[in-house]
Amino acid sequence: MTELTLQEAIFTVSNLRNQLNKEYAKFDTEYRVPVAVNNESIVNDGKAADVKDSLKKIEQLKHDIITLKAAVHHKNTTGKLTIDDAEYTASEVLESLKLERDIVNNLQNNTAFGYHRERIKTVAGVGIVEEGIINEKEVLEYIEALEVKVNRKSMLIDKFNSTEIIEAELKTI
């Protein structure tokens, strides 16, 4: 059994996916070659063994990725975090973070003025027009408060990921 923090497990999954992609690439490069000339096989035993080794490696990597992802998911759905005297699972906090970051980004994009989005412009036949967001001050205050929450939750998740341990039986490590 291998013991890893959630942080290490997430990093390991990323590395395993990179290894998996390298194995895939071999089928597009080293293994995609002429295999016969005039109906006679020209494949040497060494290359045939390499293909079998790659397929075995793919299976091992698949096993380890699934095992680690399942262990991380289990820990996230059972591990608890306390925010403002309320208890949440890590999954709930992660989902709220994802949504809140999206809200912040979308609202910031719609309150930003600049290149091709000028606040004051002259419109022919109308005059000087000022654009803005209705209740902009309130929207900006909302964004600022939400950013504080997002940063706080991010720090809690980082701490959770660096301290919570999972165990997994891995084939490639």
N, C-alpha and C positions, 0 to 999 in steps of 0.2 A: 504494500500500500504506500502510495505517495501522499504526503501531506503538503498542502499548499495554501497560502492565503488566497482569498478571492482575487486580489490584485495579481498575484503570480499566476493563478489559473487563467484569468482573462488574457494576460500576456502570453501564456503558453498556448492558448487556443489560437491566438494570432500567429505565433511562430509555426504551429502545426499546419495552419491553413497555407502559410507560405511554402512549407515543405510539400504539401499536397499539390500546390500549383506548380512546383518544380517537377514533381512526378508527372503531372499532366503534360507539361511542356516537352518532356522526353518523347511522348507519343507523337508530337508534332515536329520534332527535330531528329533525334537520334534513331528513333524506331520507324520513322516513315522513310523508307529507303527501297531501292529495287530489291525484290525478294526472289525473283526468278528471271532467268534468261533462257529463251527457247525452251520453255517448260521445265527447266532444270532449276531446282532451288539453289540459291547462292547464299542462304542464311547460314552463318556459322553458329555453332553451339553456344559460344560465349554470348552472343547477342540474344539468342533465344532465352538463355538463362537470365540475362539482364531484364528482359521483358517480364519474366515470371517474378523476379525479385521486385520489380516496380509494382506489379499487381499486388504482391504480398504487402509491400510497404503502404500502398494506398489503403488496403483493408485495415492495417494497423493504425494508420493515421485517422481513418474514419472512426474506428473504435474509440480512440483517445479523444477526439474532438467531441463525439457524442457523449462520452462518459463525463468529460469536464463540463460541457455545457449543461448537462442534466444536474450535476452536482452544484454548479453555480446557481442554476434555476431553483433547486431545492432550498439552498441556503437563503436565497433572496426571498422565497415565499414563506420561509419559516423564521428567518432572522428578524428581530424587532429593533426599531429605532424610536426614540422618544423625541417628539417635537412639540414644544409648548404644552407639556404635560399630557399629551395624547400619544398613544402607541400606534405605530404603523409598521407594516412589513417593509422590507427593503424594496420589494417590487412596487409597492404603492408609492413609495418616495421616488423611485426611479421613473415611474410613469408620470407622476406629477411634475418632476423636473423636466422631462422631455416636453410636456405640454406647456409648462410655464416658460421655458426657453423659447419655444415657438411663438408664444404670445408676445414676449419681449421683443423678439426679432421682427415680427410682423408689425407691431405698433411702432417700433423705432423706425422702420422703413417708411411707414406712412406719416410719421411726424417730421421726418427729415426733409429739409429743403436744400437745394444746391443745384448742381449740374442738371440742366433740363427740367428742374422743378423749382422755379423761382417763386419766391413769396410775393413779390410785387412785379407786375408787368403792365405794359400798356397794350390795350386791346383797341384796335381800330373801330371807330364808331361808338365806343363805349367810354373809354377813358382809362384812368389808372385803376387797376383791379388788384386787390390784396387777397391772396389765398391763405388759408390756414385750416387747422382742424378745429371743429366746434369743441368748446370746452378744453382747449389745448393744455391749459395749465393743469387741469384735473387729470388729463390723460398722461402727461409727463410725470406728475406725482405718482400715479398708479404704476407706471413703468419703473420708476425709481424704487418704490416700495417692493415691487415684485422682484427686481434685481437683487435686493437685499435678501429676500427669502430664498431665491435661487442659489445665491452664493453660500448661504448658511446650510441649505440642504446638500449642496455639492460637497462642502467640507465634511458633513456628517457621513455621506456616502463614501468619501475617500477614507475616512477613519474606519468605517465598517469594513470596507474592502481590504484594508491593510491589517486588520486584526482578526477577522473571522477566518477560521481554518476549515478546509474541506479535505476529505480523504478520497482518493480514487486509485483504482488499479489500472495502471497504464501499460501499454505494450511498447511504446517507442521511447520512453524516458527511463 
